[in-house]
Amino acid sequence: MCCSPEIMLVDTGCANLASVRFAFARLGVTAVISCDPDKLRTANRLVLPGVGSASAGMKALDDSGLAEMLTEYQRPLLGICLGMQMLFEHSNEGDTACLGLVGGEVEALPTQSLPIPHMGWNTLNLLRKDPLLTGIKQQDYVYFVHSFAAKRSADTLAISNYGMDFSAIIRRGNSYGCQFHPELSGMVGARILQNFLKVK
């Protein structure tokens, strides 16, 4: 039996870890929660959930030494919601420097006549194939809660639209991100988490 945990959840103090852990439990996988950088770096893959503001999230990562560990981590890493946003270089929310694992910046969704935050079910427009998207179809619905997002880029696997096209799923190397909450997105979200357990 491998001595390294298969998957660990990064505890930043600003995420609903229980729902993510239960989502993996439904897949038959025990996700270990930790805020210890030394323990987290031993995992075969990491999930970085997050809710709230970019500035508070990055301060929690910096203060705990997690930011340095995450930038050095070489195995698969999945950011969820704010966790995905913190993978980028910069967030306009509070003019916040982020982890820089993915190029570009996060900006506010345009208000126009739409309510903010963007909350509820929306569709995925798949742009290219990737193992993370195995079994996912065009226009599958997933569940969002966010006010900031990143525009489409070369790292975007799927987009959604809410006042603008934005990156719903990204990947650069071993860094993956879902702007939506896969743990709240029914069978589609479960399939994405299951796929993440298999990516190399």
URNOR-V399270 format. One record per residue. D_FIRST is the distance of its C-alpha to the first C-alpha in Angstrom with 1 decimal. Layout:
d_first
D_FIRST
D_FIRST
This chain:
d_first
0.0
3.8
6.4
8.9
10.1
10.8
14.4
16.7
20.4
22.9
25.3
28.7
30.7
32.4
30.3
29.7
25.9
25.9
27.0
24.4
21.6
23.2
23.4
19.6
19.3
21.7
19.4
16.7
14.8
14.6
16.2
16.3
19.9
20.8
23.9
22.6
22.6
20.4
17.6
18.3
18.2
14.5
13.8
13.1
16.3
19.0
21.8
25.1
27.3
30.8
34.2
37.5
39.1
37.9
39.5
37.9
34.4
34.8
36.2
33.2
30.9
33.2
33.8
30.1
29.1
27.0
29.4
28.9
25.1
25.3
27.7
25.5
22.3
21.5
18.9
20.0
22.1
24.0
27.1
28.7
32.5
33.5
30.0
31.0
34.5
33.1
31.4
35.0
37.3
39.8
40.7
44.3
43.4
44.7
44.8
41.2
39.3
35.8
32.6
34.1
31.0
33.3
37.0
39.7
40.6
40.5
43.9
45.5
45.9
49.7
51.3
54.2
54.8
51.2
49.7
47.2
44.3
43.2
41.7
40.8
39.8
40.5
39.7
37.6
39.4
36.9
38.0
35.5
32.5
29.0
25.5
25.6
28.7
27.5
29.4
31.5
35.2
38.3
39.8
36.7
37.2
35.0
35.8
37.1
38.3
39.5
42.7
41.5
40.0
39.7
42.0
40.9
39.8
38.2
34.8
35.6
33.9
35.9
38.8
40.5
44.1
45.6
48.8
47.1
44.4
41.3
37.7
35.5
32.4
31.9
29.6
30.0
27.3
24.0
26.0
26.7
29.0
30.4
33.7
33.5
31.1
28.6
27.5
31.2
31.8
31.1
29.6
30.3
28.3
25.4
25.4
25.4
22.4
20.6
21.7
20.5
16.9
17.5
19.6
18.7
